[in-house]
Amino acid sequence: MTSRSVPGAVRAFLYSLVAAVAALALAAPASAQNGTRGQTLYTQLGCNTSNCHGNTPGENVRNVLNGAGSAAAIEYAALVRSEMNALLTYFQNDETIALDLAAYLATVTPVAPPPPPPPPTSQVVEYFHAGFGHYFVTNIGAEIAALDAGQFAGWARTGRTFDAYTAGNGSVAPVCRFFTVAFAPKSSHFYTPFATECESIKTGRDWQFEGEAFFVDLPDSNGVCPGTHTAVYRLYNNGQNGAPNHRYATDPGVRSEMIAKGWVSEGQGPLGVIFCAPR
């Protein structure tokens, strides 16, 4: 709806509205507004999530919060949104309407958009090299096939796996993968889901960044994973055998076994949870 379709008297009122907004808000502070009347007006004006707050993800939250306690925000929305232009006459005839609506909206809990659906998953397979005393995990299909076919001598499956996401969705964290041959003839891989750790290692000379291997959820600072996710522990061999190596385990018994062998627990919380694997 363009400004030409708004009656001249209403348009003049709207043009003066911006200059009067501050004075209007100060004249009737939120504590003096009538939220009960505002709730009645809200119903009478026919507001709902599609015509007054929006029905796209996040818009309902934003618009309810913008309107909470702010008559100016409500009046401005009526000015710029064609689906709300019909409310302009009400605001012109009774300036307390917007104030009371704002008071009511301050009591409303906005409906948050649903979380994004989880991305697809793939299996992360663990291998062990008896000669190196090293562990290695990968979810890359071609790499798994080559390892299983013996193309990389000395590596064999341990029988342990966990799942990880194959893509991001704005919620899960990418896991950086690094590789080093600085301790030849042994080589090693390293994984981290923490951006600061990833960027720090990139600045060094020993580790080569190979990309984002997969995606995971992160534990909180106490090492607690969300929902039904499985905690993945990161253990460091503390330089044993002359080269660094890390093991990523979901079994608390394996964690205890490695610590007994002199490995060091790394990660969040007292148990060293490095990330959370979907079940």
C-alpha positions as CSV (number, residue, x, y, z in Angstrom):
1,M,0.0,0.0,0.0
2,T,1.5,3.4,-1.0
3,S,1.2,6.7,0.7
4,R,-1.3,7.8,-2.0
5,S,-3.9,5.4,-0.7
6,V,-3.7,6.8,2.8
7,P,-6.2,9.7,3.4
8,G,-4.6,13.1,3.5
9,A,-5.4,13.8,7.1
10,V,-4.0,10.5,8.2
11,R,-0.9,11.0,6.1
12,A,-0.3,14.4,7.7
13,F,-0.6,12.7,11.1
14,L,1.9,10.1,10.1
15,Y,4.4,12.6,8.9
16,S,4.2,14.4,12.3
17,L,4.4,11.0,14.1
18,V,8.1,10.6,13.9
19,A,8.8,14.0,15.6
20,A,6.2,13.3,18.3
21,V,7.3,9.7,19.1
22,A,9.7,10.7,21.9
23,A,7.2,13.0,23.6
24,L,4.4,10.4,23.2
25,A,6.5,7.7,24.9
26,L,7.5,10.1,27.8
27,A,4.0,11.3,28.3
28,A,2.7,7.8,29.2
29,P,5.5,5.6,30.6
30,A,5.1,1.8,30.4
31,S,4.2,1.6,34.1
32,A,1.1,3.8,33.5
33,Q,-0.2,1.9,30.4
34,N,-3.3,-0.2,30.6
35,G,-2.3,-3.7,29.6
36,T,-5.7,-5.2,30.3
37,R,-7.3,-2.7,27.8
38,G,-4.5,-3.4,25.4
39,Q,-5.3,-7.1,25.4
40,T,-8.9,-6.3,24.6
41,L,-7.9,-3.9,21.9
42,Y,-5.5,-6.5,20.5
43,T,-8.4,-8.9,20.0
44,Q,-10.8,-6.3,18.7
45,L,-8.3,-5.1,16.1
46,G,-8.0,-8.6,14.8
47,C,-4.2,-9.0,15.4
48,N,-2.6,-12.4,15.0
49,T,0.8,-13.8,14.2
50,S,0.4,-13.4,10.5
51,N,-0.9,-9.8,10.2
52,C,0.6,-8.1,13.2
53,H,3.8,-10.1,14.0
54,G,4.7,-12.0,10.9
55,N,4.8,-15.7,10.3
56,T,8.3,-16.2,9.0
57,P,11.0,-17.8,11.3
58,G,12.2,-15.3,13.9
59,E,9.9,-12.5,12.8
60,N,7.3,-13.2,15.5
61,V,10.0,-12.9,18.2
62,R,11.4,-9.7,16.7
63,N,8.1,-7.9,16.2
64,V,6.6,-8.8,19.6
65,L,9.8,-7.7,21.4
66,N,9.9,-4.5,19.3
67,G,6.3,-3.7,20.3
68,A,6.7,-4.6,23.9
69,G,6.5,-1.3,25.9
70,S,7.0,0.8,22.7
71,A,4.0,2.7,21.2
72,A,6.4,4.2,18.7
73,A,7.4,0.8,17.3
74,I,3.7,-0.2,17.0
75,E,2.8,3.1,15.2
76,Y,5.8,2.8,12.9
77,A,4.9,-0.7,12.0
78,A,1.4,0.5,11.0
79,L,3.0,3.2,8.9
80,V,5.4,0.9,6.9
81,R,3.5,-2.4,6.7
82,S,0.6,-2.4,4.3
83,E,-1.2,-5.2,6.2
84,M,-1.3,-2.9,9.3
85,N,-2.3,0.3,7.5
86,A,-5.9,-0.2,8.6
87,L,-4.8,0.5,12.2
88,L,-3.6,4.0,11.5
89,T,-7.1,5.5,12.0
90,Y,-7.3,4.0,15.4
91,F,-4.0,5.5,16.5
92,Q,-5.1,8.9,15.1
93,N,-8.3,9.0,17.0
94,D,-7.0,7.7,20.3
95,E,-3.2,7.9,21.0
96,T,-3.6,5.7,24.1
97,I,-4.4,2.7,21.9
98,A,-0.8,2.2,20.8
99,L,0.4,2.7,24.4
100,D,-2.0,0.2,25.8
101,L,-1.2,-2.3,23.1
102,A,2.5,-1.9,23.9
103,A,1.8,-2.5,27.6
104,Y,-0.1,-5.8,26.7
105,L,2.7,-7.0,24.4
106,A,5.2,-6.5,27.2
107,T,3.4,-9.4,29.0
108,V,3.4,-11.7,25.9
109,T,6.0,-14.4,25.5
110,P,6.9,-14.4,21.8
111,V,6.8,-17.7,20.0
112,A,10.4,-18.7,19.1
113,P,11.0,-20.2,15.7
114,P,11.6,-24.0,15.7
115,P,15.2,-25.2,15.8
116,P,16.7,-26.1,12.4
117,P,16.4,-29.8,11.5
118,P,19.6,-31.8,12.2
119,P,21.8,-32.4,9.2
120,P,22.5,-35.9,7.9
121,T,25.0,-38.1,9.7
122,S,27.8,-40.4,8.7
123,Q,29.8,-42.9,10.7
124,V,33.3,-42.0,12.0
125,V,35.5,-45.1,12.1
126,E,38.5,-45.6,14.4
127,Y,41.7,-47.3,13.3
128,F,44.9,-48.3,15.2
129,H,48.5,-48.6,13.9
130,A,50.3,-51.1,16.2
131,G,53.7,-50.1,14.9
132,F,53.1,-46.4,15.6
133,G,50.9,-46.9,18.7
134,H,48.6,-44.3,17.0
135,Y,44.9,-44.0,16.7
136,F,43.1,-42.4,13.8
137,V,39.4,-41.6,13.0
138,T,37.8,-40.7,9.7
139,N,34.3,-40.5,8.1
140,I,35.6,-40.1,4.5
141,G,34.2,-43.0,2.5
142,A,37.2,-43.2,0.1
143,E,39.6,-43.1,3.0
144,I,37.8,-45.8,4.9
145,A,37.7,-48.0,1.8
146,A,41.4,-47.6,1.3
147,L,42.3,-48.3,4.9
148,D,40.0,-51.4,4.9
149,A,41.7,-52.6,1.7
150,G,45.2,-52.3,3.3
151,Q,46.4,-49.5,1.0
152,F,47.9,-47.8,4.1
153,A,50.0,-50.5,5.7
154,G,49.7,-51.1,9.4
155,W,46.2,-49.7,10.0
156,A,43.3,-51.9,11.3
157,R,39.9,-51.1,12.6
158,T,39.4,-51.2,16.4
159,G,35.7,-51.9,16.0
160,R,34.8,-48.6,17.5
161,T,32.7,-45.9,15.8
162,F,30.6,-42.8,16.5
163,D,28.4,-40.7,14.3
164,A,28.9,-37.1,13.2
165,Y,27.0,-34.6,11.0
166,T,28.1,-34.3,7.4
167,A,27.0,-30.7,7.0
168,G,26.2,-27.6,9.0
169,N,22.8,-26.1,9.8
170,G,23.8,-22.9,11.6
171,S,23.7,-24.6,14.9
172,V,26.3,-27.4,14.9
173,A,30.1,-26.7,14.9
174,P,32.6,-27.7,12.2
175,V,35.5,-29.9,13.3
176,C,38.9,-28.8,11.9
177,R,41.2,-31.6,10.7
178,F,45.0,-31.3,10.8
179,F,47.8,-33.6,9.6
180,T,51.5,-33.6,10.4
181,V,54.6,-35.4,9.2
182,A,56.9,-33.3,11.4
183,F,57.6,-36.5,13.5
184,A,58.5,-38.8,10.6
185,P,58.5,-41.6,10.0
186,K,55.4,-41.3,12.1
187,S,52.5,-39.2,11.1
188,S,49.4,-38.0,13.0
189,H,46.0,-36.3,12.6
190,F,44.4,-33.9,15.0
191,Y,40.7,-32.8,15.3
192,T,39.2,-29.8,17.1
193,P,35.7,-28.4,17.1
194,F,36.8,-25.2,18.8
195,A,37.3,-22.2,16.5
196,T,40.0,-20.6,18.7
197,E,42.0,-23.8,18.9
198,C,41.6,-24.3,15.2
199,E,42.9,-20.8,14.3
200,S,45.8,-21.1,16.8
201,I,47.0,-24.4,15.2
202,K,46.8,-22.9,11.7
203,T,49.4,-20.3,12.7
204,G,52.0,-23.0,13.5
205,R,54.3,-24.8,11.1
206,D,54.0,-28.4,12.2
207,W,50.4,-29.0,11.4
208,Q,48.7,-28.8,8.0
209,F,45.1,-27.8,7.9
210,E,43.1,-30.3,5.8
211,G,39.7,-28.8,6.1
212,E,36.5,-29.3,8.0
213,A,36.1,-33.1,8.5
214,F,32.6,-33.2,9.9
215,F,30.2,-31.3,12.2
216,V,29.2,-31.9,15.9
217,D,27.4,-30.3,18.8
218,L,29.5,-28.8,21.5
219,P,29.4,-29.6,25.2
220,D,28.9,-26.9,27.8
221,S,31.8,-25.7,30.0
222,N,31.1,-28.6,32.4
223,G,31.4,-31.2,29.6
224,V,27.6,-31.9,29.4
225,C,26.2,-32.7,26.0
226,P,22.7,-31.7,24.9
227,G,19.8,-34.1,24.8
228,T,20.6,-37.6,24.0
229,H,24.0,-36.9,22.4
230,T,27.0,-39.1,23.2
231,A,30.0,-37.5,24.8
232,V,33.3,-37.9,22.9
233,Y,36.4,-37.8,25.0
234,R,39.7,-36.5,23.6
235,L,42.9,-38.1,25.0
236,Y,46.4,-37.1,24.2
237,N,49.4,-39.5,24.4
238,N,51.5,-36.8,26.0
239,G,54.3,-37.3,23.4
240,Q,54.8,-41.0,24.0
241,N,56.5,-42.9,21.3
242,G,58.2,-39.7,20.0
243,A,55.2,-38.3,18.2
244,P,51.8,-36.7,19.3
245,N,48.6,-38.7,18.9
246,H,45.1,-38.2,20.1
247,R,42.3,-40.7,20.6
248,Y,38.6,-39.8,20.4
249,A,36.5,-42.3,22.5
250,T,32.9,-42.5,23.5
251,D,33.4,-45.3,26.0
252,P,34.2,-44.1,29.6
253,G,36.1,-47.4,30.1
254,V,38.4,-46.7,27.1
255,R,39.0,-43.2,28.6
256,S,40.0,-44.7,31.9
257,E,42.2,-47.3,30.2
258,M,44.1,-44.7,28.2
259,I,44.7,-42.5,31.3
260,A,46.1,-45.5,33.1
261,K,48.6,-45.8,30.2
262,G,49.7,-42.2,30.7
263,W,47.5,-40.5,28.3
264,V,46.1,-37.0,29.2
265,S,42.4,-36.1,29.2
266,E,41.6,-33.0,27.1
267,G,38.3,-31.2,26.6
268,Q,35.5,-29.6,28.6
269,G,34.6,-30.4,32.2
270,P,36.3,-32.9,34.5
271,L,36.1,-35.8,32.1
272,G,37.5,-33.9,29.1
273,V,34.5,-34.0,26.6
274,I,35.7,-32.6,23.3
275,F,32.4,-32.7,21.4
276,C,29.0,-34.4,21.3
277,A,28.1,-37.1,18.8
278,P,24.5,-37.5,17.6
279,R,22.8,-40.9,18.4
